[in-house]
Every structure is written in structure tokens, then in C-alpha cells.
């Protein structure tokens, strides 16, 4: 697996592993023992960057990742996140965000224990807190870095001006936001700003929450606890309308001798050398398929064909429910 640099000096595998779906978001939690094996298999296949958060569960995903990576802790990087109003003792979740400096520090201490580590490699603010100046948040992380409890500061779903303000207090190593052929808004303002500031980019949902794999259509039924049930872009009508994008990716995949998922990930890798997608899965064969994207080389003609085809399509449905969109900094 090739390596890439986030920010100034955080070296990670070109493809990371998003671990959220192992514990939450896409249906019931997967078997813990099987997921420990899957995470370790990812390392054996070249993955050195693993993404989790206190909110995934809450807490269950950090505990899973911590246990799985304990034997190889010095060979991998772990990213986790703070920022939601979650009681650090009970896991009870409040209605919004909480990035008060004292809470950020308490979350860090709790995450360190669950992750079984002495330092968090990359500590993201999960969502911007409108009630706390971003300078105060960055200052809290700066203190955690000075104390050796955190190595790098990250931000998720933050607007460009917020990132600039934070970066002036404590350099931001990586920004994590949704980005794929299914959602390309970061290209307008975010990517140019990150390039200017020397900040890495970690796209979540790089496969469009599974849509770009070609395994989902208008008739697909999701588990009742799957978040896609409330996403406008995943309504049956939107899925039917948006299949044209999947057809485009499938056509390229057939020509390249690859799968649609591999082409979608290879397209992301080709956008910038400092982009590190974090596809998630609970299945070994999907993990192997996703990591195969690193070997798929898209030519300039391939990329032009994809861009021209995708730009002619009008995708239906918002990427998130309105109430959730309001919690982002975008």
C-alpha cells in the first residue's frame, strides 16, 4: 500500500479504514470478534490509518478499535473525534454539540482509555460548536498536544473560514468531510483552501454510503436502524433517478477490469496526492475489493470521461436530513 502525507508530517496509508459501520449507523452492531479480525486483516493488507469516534456507539467503536489495534499500536495511526454533547460516563447523548475546552479535554482522557493508548494520533472536532469560539477549541487541542495526549488536530464538516481561524491557533493536519462522485461540493471552496494551507483531506462516505458500489437500487431495503432510511438522497425515487451516475461508474469499471467501488475510490485518489479516503465495511471481501482501488490507474482520458459524464447529471435528494445538515459547519 502506498503512503500519503496528511498536513506536514502525518504519514498514513493511501486508503484508511472507516470503522463506524462496525458499531453503528448502518444497522445493528457487527460481531465484535469478527470486527477485531477484520481490523487486523486490514493492517495485514497495508492499512495503517483507522478512523473512529466517541459518538460511534457511543463508545463501543473506540473500545473495539482500541482492542483490535493494541498489539500493533506503534505501527498504526488512530483518528478519533470529540464535539457532540455526550456524557463521558454514561454515553447518554444530548441534543447538540459540546466543544467547551474542559469537555474536549475530558473526552480526550476517556478516549485514551478506550483506545488503550497514551496518545491520540489525530483528534478531530466532529462538528463545529456554534456556542464555542473555534479559537478556544483549537487552543484546548493545542494544550493536549503540548501535554503529549494528542499528536495532530483535525476538523470535520467545517466551513473554510472556520478552518482558517482554527489553523491560525493550532495548525490543522486534516479535514474530514463527505466527498465522492456522489457529493462534490468540497471542490468549490474547501479543496483549494486546504491546498493553500497545506492541510490533508480525509473523505468520509467515499463510496456514497454504498451507492457507488452498484449494489444498491430503488428496491433495496435497509435495516430499520440504518441511517440511510432518513436520507433524502436514498429515497427510492432518488435512488432510481441517480442510477445514471452508477451506470457511468460501472461502464468505466468494465473497461478497466475493476469494480465500481474501485473506480470510485481510484477517482478520489487521483484528485489530489493529499487525499486519503476512509471507506468502511464489515466484510473481508469488501475490504479486499476496496483496497484494490489503490492499484487501479485512471488515465487523464478516464478522468475526463468521468467528469464530463458526471457533470451532465443532476443528482436528486439532499445528502443528509435537514436537521443534521444544520449541525454541520457548512
ZIBEL-V416789 format. One record per helix or strand of 3 or more residues. SS is the DSSP state (@ for helix, = for strand). FROM is the first residue (numbers start at 0). TO is the last residue. If there is no record, write none. Layout:
SS|FROM|TO + SS|FROM|TO
This chain:
=|2|5 + =|9|12 + @|19|21 + @|31|43 + =|48|50 + @|59|74 + =|76|81 + =|83|85 + =|92|96 + @|100|114 + =|121|124 + @|133|145 + =|152|155 + @|159|168 + =|171|177 + @|184|186 + @|189|196 + =|199|203 + @|210|212 + @|226|229 + @|231|233 + @|235|255 + @|259|270 + @|283|294 + @|299|310 + @|321|324
